[in-house]
Amino acid sequence: MAWEGGIPFVPWMLVPYLSLGVLAACVPLLRLADDELAAFTRRMAAATIVAGVCYVLWPLELAAVRPSAEGVLGQLYEMVKDTAPATNLCPSLHVTYAVIFGAAYRRRLRGCLRPATDAWCVLVVVSVVFVHQHHVVDVAGGLVLGVACVILIPFRGRRLMLRMRPVR
């Protein structure tokens, strides 16, 4: 969309953008129960497969030219540009994974950690636009895919099945 050209490049948004890996690496610290871990794994696999199919069926490229940045953040941004091609945009897996990670963290964290992590996941979601890695439609697609995975692949699915009593 033409109006997206007015979205500024915000170098500090590279920090939340790149922190998705940290969120992924810390999932084992949540100590998810076996059924929760199984659901989490199915969510991640489903999201990756669906996004992969979308990328094959509708290959998209970033319409805007990626800007340059200076300093340490500029060097990080150059690494991002080198490792993350401006293709395979919709749905944004960055956004989808942030939603799935956020649901897992939300389930286990309490107190001030929960809203802090929620806010950080929101920052990760919006960062993809402000570091010019995705278009707004890619974010929308990532949100839809992430929410669909969370809703359609619920935690504790097996326990619900085990609670059913056999008919005598």
Buried (B, 14 or more C-beta within 10 A) or exposed (E): EEEBEEEEBBBEBBBBBBBBEEBEEEBEEBEBBEBBBBBBEBBBEBBBEBBEEBBEEEEBEBEEEBEEBEEEBBEBBEEBBEEBEBEBBBBBBBBBBBBBBBBBBBBBBEEEEBEEBBEBBEBBBBBBBBBBBBBBBBBBBBBBBBBBBBEEBEBBBEEEEEEEEEEE
